Amino acid sequence: MEIGVDTFVETTPDAHTGETISHAERLRQVVEEIVLADQVGLDVFGVGEHHRKEFGDSATAVILAAAAPMTKRIRLTSSVTVLSAVDPVRLFQQFSTLDGISNGRAEIIAGRGSMVDAFPLFGYDLKDYDQLFEEKLELLLKLRQSEKVTWKGGFRPAFTNLGVYPRPVQTPLPVWLGSGGNPESVIRAGELGLPLVLAIIGGSPLRFAPLVPLYKKAAAHAGHDISKLKIAVHSLGYVGESNSLAADKYFPSTQASFNYFARERGWGQYTRSQFDDGRTLEGALYVGDSETVANKIIFMSKHLGFTRFFMHLPVGTMPHEDVMKAIELLGREVAPRVREQVAKWEEDHK
């Protein structure tokens, strides 16, 4: 069981002061968070990708590369790369470079993203949403398979027998497929034999359970070894010294961020009762003290079969010291407990 953190480098207004942190300051904070995550024994750190003022994560590989020389073992991944709006050649080069700097710790999680800000910025049409993703994923996988590639598609210039450099340390460079629960994307991941990341940010995570056998069935039908498949879950969470303190610290920024984007999208306002429902054992929020969060990860891993858990931290703008404390608790107290209990449960169920 791998435990980690991911972030969108948010710079929304502070829920208490109304002030907005600069992109530069938040970026420096994130590098400190990655370094601490490595020091306290977490397995992976992910950085998302957005292209608007409320986020500072438009250059994911650069952020991860800044932390790479200051870390030793933590894996460094996008979370997610908006593949439809990026050139796969440049993406591969950036993460191969990161892989070299980190000596084999880079990963890509490719997905569609929940926001469409990248499409007009890079000159793509939303009507090509599905075709862009399928074609670019195909090219990305060819690039990691062979040093020299011949390519012809509908959305970028063709090229013949050209090398793409640098080559990564890892063979192949890990590429995961991110999904918000769409069965078609889960089946695609299975057919390609790619590890799967499920983004579960609301409702009951247990409703995702049927997707796991669907994923494995698609993989088996395509001839892949299902014993080697990996499944990860990305969910919102926060670890504090007690359940009440964790909830009281995490709720204000979470509510402010949810409501900020709800106004834009015409959604209803996020309430404390919704937040508290999410903190129950079968809810989607992993918020509480170390024991509570560990027990919930263990419970969900038994039902969903995931082998990696990303805690999305923070949502909105939280004090940097609170984020650092949560990372420390996740690494020093939650992760060891989860690993021990999951290993015992797996041994008992062989």
C-alpha positions in Angstrom: 0.0 0.0 0.0 1.4 3.4 -1.1 0.3 6.6 0.6 0.8 10.0 -0.8 -0.4 13.6 -1.3 -1.5 15.6 -4.3 -2.2 19.3 -4.8 -3.5 21.7 -7.3 -1.4 24.6 -6.0 -4.6 26.6 -5.3 -4.5 30.3 -4.8 -8.1 31.1 -4.1 -8.9 33.8 -1.5 -8.3 32.9 2.1 -11.5 31.9 3.8 -10.7 33.9 6.9 -8.9 37.0 5.6 -10.0 37.2 2.0 -6.4 37.7 0.9 -5.0 35.8 -2.0 -1.5 34.3 -1.9 0.8 34.9 -4.8 1.5 32.1 -7.3 5.2 32.5 -6.5 4.8 32.0 -2.7 2.4 29.1 -3.1 4.8 27.4 -5.5 7.7 27.7 -3.0 5.4 26.2 -0.3 4.6 23.2 -2.5 8.2 22.4 -3.0 8.6 22.5 0.8 5.6 20.2 1.1 7.1 17.7 -1.3 10.4 17.7 0.6 8.6 17.1 3.9 6.5 14.3 2.4 9.7 12.5 1.4 11.2 13.0 4.8 8.3 11.6 6.7 8.1 8.5 4.5 5.3 9.1 2.1 5.5 7.2 -1.2 4.2 9.6 -3.8 3.5 13.3 -4.4 1.3 14.5 -7.3 0.8 18.0 -8.8 -2.2 18.7 -11.0 -2.5 20.9 -14.1 -4.7 24.0 -14.5 -4.5 27.1 -16.6 -6.3 29.9 -14.7 -5.6 32.4 -12.0 -6.9 30.3 -9.1 -4.1 27.7 -9.6 -0.3 27.8 -9.9 0.2 24.3 -11.4 0.3 25.0 -15.1 4.0 23.7 -15.4 3.7 20.5 -13.4 7.0 18.9 -14.4 8.9 22.1 -13.4 7.4 22.1 -9.9 8.3 18.4 -9.4 11.8 18.9 -10.8 12.4 21.7 -8.4 11.8 19.2 -5.5 13.6 16.2 -7.1 17.2 17.0 -6.0 16.0 17.7 -2.5 14.2 14.3 -2.2 15.5 10.8 -2.1 12.7 8.2 -2.6 9.3 9.7 -3.0 7.7 9.2 -6.5 6.8 12.4 -8.4 3.8 12.4 -10.6 1.4 14.6 -12.5 -2.1 14.4 -11.1 -3.5 14.8 -13.7 -1.9 15.9 -17.0 -4.6 17.3 -19.3 -3.5 15.1 -22.2 -6.0 16.4 -24.7 -4.5 19.9 -24.7 -0.7 19.0 -24.6 1.8 17.9 -27.2 2.7 14.3 -26.2 6.2 14.7 -27.5 6.9 17.7 -25.2 5.1 15.9 -22.3 7.3 12.9 -22.7 10.4 15.0 -22.9 9.5 16.9 -19.8 8.8 13.8 -17.7 11.8 11.9 -19.1 13.9 14.9 -17.9 12.2 14.7 -14.5 12.9 11.0 -14.5 16.6 11.7 -15.0 16.8 14.4 -12.4 15.0 12.2 -9.8 16.9 9.0 -10.9 13.8 7.1 -11.9 11.0 8.5 -9.8 8.8 10.2 -12.4 5.3 9.2 -13.4 2.5 10.6 -15.5 -1.2 10.4 -14.7 -3.0 11.2 -17.9 -6.6 12.4 -17.8 -9.1 14.7 -19.3 -9.3 17.1 -16.3 -12.4 18.5 -14.7 -11.9 22.0 -16.2 -11.6 23.0 -19.9 -9.5 26.1 -19.6 -6.6 24.5 -21.5 -8.6 24.0 -24.7 -9.0 27.7 -25.8 -5.5 28.6 -24.5 -3.8 26.0 -26.7 -6.2 26.3 -29.7 -8.2 23.1 -29.4 -11.9 22.7 -30.0 -14.0 21.0 -27.3 -16.0 19.2 -30.0 -12.8 17.1 -30.5 -12.6 16.3 -26.8 -12.7 12.5 -27.1 -10.7 12.1 -30.3 -7.9 14.4 -28.9 -7.5 12.2 -25.8 -7.5 8.9 -27.7 -5.0 10.0 -30.3 -2.6 11.7 -27.9 -2.7 8.7 -25.5 -1.8 6.5 -28.4 1.2 8.7 -29.3 2.4 9.0 -25.7 2.4 5.2 -25.3 4.4 4.8 -28.6 7.0 7.4 -27.4 7.7 5.5 -24.2 7.9 2.2 -26.1 10.4 3.1 -28.8 13.3 5.5 -29.0 12.4 6.3 -32.6 8.8 6.7 -33.7 6.9 7.2 -36.9 3.6 9.0 -36.4 0.7 10.3 -38.4 -2.5 11.6 -36.8 -5.2 14.2 -37.1 -4.1 16.8 -34.5 -0.4 17.3 -34.8 2.2 17.3 -37.7 3.4 13.8 -38.8 7.0 12.7 -38.4 9.0 9.7 -39.6 11.5 7.7 -37.7 12.5 10.5 -35.3 14.1 10.0 -31.9 12.6 11.7 -28.8 15.1 12.6 -26.1 16.1 12.3 -23.3 15.1 8.7 -22.7 13.8 8.0 -19.2 15.6 6.0 -16.6 12.6 3.8 -16.1 11.6 1.4 -18.9 8.9 2.1 -19.5 8.1 5.5 -18.0 5.0 4.8 -15.8 1.8 6.2 -17.3 -1.4 5.9 -15.3 -4.9 6.7 -16.6 -7.1 8.9 -14.4 -10.9 8.5 -14.3 -13.7 10.2 -12.5 -15.7 7.0 -12.7 -16.6 6.9 -16.3 -16.9 3.2 -17.3 -15.5 3.8 -20.8 -12.3 5.3 -19.4 -12.0 2.4 -16.9 -12.4 -0.1 -19.7 -9.8 1.8 -21.8 -7.3 1.6 -19.0 -7.9 -2.2 -18.7 -7.6 -2.8 -22.4 -4.3 -0.9 -22.5 -3.0 -2.6 -19.3 -2.4 0.8 -17.7 -2.6 1.4 -14.0 -5.8 3.2 -13.0 -6.5 6.2 -10.7 -10.1 6.8 -9.6 -10.9 10.4 -8.5 -13.5 10.1 -5.7 -14.4 13.5 -4.3 -18.1 13.1 -3.4 -20.9 10.7 -2.6 -20.1 7.2 -1.5 -16.8 5.7 -2.7 -18.5 2.3 -2.5 -20.4 3.2 -5.7 -17.0 2.9 -7.5 -16.7 -0.8 -6.5 -18.3 -2.2 -9.7 -15.6 -0.4 -11.8 -12.8 -2.5 -10.4 -14.0 -5.9 -11.8 -14.9 -4.1 -15.0 -11.3 -2.8 -15.3 -9.8 -6.2 -14.5 -12.2 -8.0 -17.0 -11.2 -5.6 -19.8 -7.5 -6.2 -19.0 -7.8 -9.9 -18.9 -9.8 -10.0 -22.1 -6.9 -8.0 -23.7 -4.4 -10.5 -22.5 -2.8 -8.5 -19.6 -1.7 -10.1 -16.3 -4.3 -8.7 -13.9 -2.1 -9.6 -10.9 0.2 -6.8 -12.0 -2.5 -4.1 -12.4 -2.4 -1.2 -10.0 -5.3 0.9 -8.8 -5.1 4.2 -7.0 -7.7 6.5 -5.4 -7.5 10.3 -5.1 -9.8 11.8 -2.4 -9.9 14.9 -0.3 -8.6 14.8 3.2 -6.8 16.3 6.2 -5.1 14.8 9.2 -5.3 16.7 12.5 -4.6 16.1 16.2 -8.3 15.2 16.8 -11.4 14.6 14.7 -13.0 17.9 15.7 -9.8 20.0 15.2 -9.2 18.4 11.8 -12.7 19.1 10.7 -12.7 22.7 12.0 -9.4 23.5 10.2 -10.3 21.8 6.9 -13.9 22.9 6.5 -13.5 26.7 6.0 -11.1 26.5 3.0 -13.0 23.6 1.5 -16.3 25.3 1.7 -14.8 28.6 0.3 -13.3 26.8 -2.6 -16.3 24.6 -3.4 -18.6 27.7 -3.3 -16.2 29.8 -5.3 -16.5 27.3 -8.2 -20.1 26.5 -7.5 -21.1 30.1 -8.3 -19.3 29.8 -11.6 -20.9 26.6 -12.6 -24.4 27.3 -11.1 -24.2 24.6 -8.4 -25.7 24.8 -5.0 -23.7 26.0 -2.0 -21.6 23.6 0.1 -22.8 23.2 3.7 -21.3 21.9 6.9 -23.8 19.1 7.0 -22.6 17.9 3.6 -19.1 18.1 4.8 -19.9 16.1 8.0 -21.7 13.5 5.9 -18.5 13.1 3.8 -16.5 12.5 7.0 -18.5 9.3 7.9 -16.9 5.9 7.3 -18.7 5.5 3.9 -18.2 9.1 2.8 -15.6 10.5 0.4 -13.7 12.8 2.8 -10.7 11.4 4.8 -10.8 14.0 7.5 -9.9 13.3 11.2 -7.2 12.2 13.5 -4.6 9.7 12.5 -6.5 6.7 13.7 -9.7 7.8 12.0 -8.1 8.5 8.6 -6.0 5.2 8.7 -9.1 3.2 9.5 -11.0 4.7 6.7 -8.2 4.1 4.1 -8.1 0.5 5.3 -11.8 0.1 5.1 -12.0 1.5 1.6 -9.0 -0.4 0.3 -10.7 -3.7 1.3 -13.8 -2.7 -0.7 -12.2 -1.0 -3.7 -9.0 -3.0 -3.9 -6.7 0.0 -4.4 -3.0 -0.2 -3.7 -2.2 3.6 -3.7 -4.0 6.4 -1.9 -3.6 10.1 -2.7 -4.9 12.6 -0.1 -5.7 15.8 -1.9 -4.4 18.5 0.4 -5.3 21.3 0.7 -8.6 22.3 -0.9 -8.5 26.1 -1.4 -6.1 28.1 0.7 -5.0 26.9 4.1 -2.2 28.1 6.3 1.0 26.5 5.1 1.9 25.3 8.6 -1.4 23.4 8.8 -0.7 21.7 5.5 2.8 20.7 6.7 1.4 19.3 10.0 -1.1 17.2 8.1 1.6 15.8 5.8 3.7 15.0 8.8 0.9 13.1 10.5 0.0 11.3 7.3 3.5 10.1 6.9 4.6 9.4 10.4 1.3 8.0 11.9 -1.3 7.2 9.2 0.9 5.5 6.6 2.6 3.0 8.9 -0.7 2.0 10.4 -2.3 1.5 7.0 0.6 -0.5 5.6 0.7 -2.8 8.6 -3.0 -3.5 8.7 -3.4 -3.9 5.0 -0.4 -6.3 4.8 -1.9 -8.4 7.7 -5.3 -8.4 6.0 -3.8 -9.6 2.7 -1.8 -12.3 4.4 -4.9 -13.6 6.2 -6.8 -13.7 2.9 -4.3 -15.5 0.7 
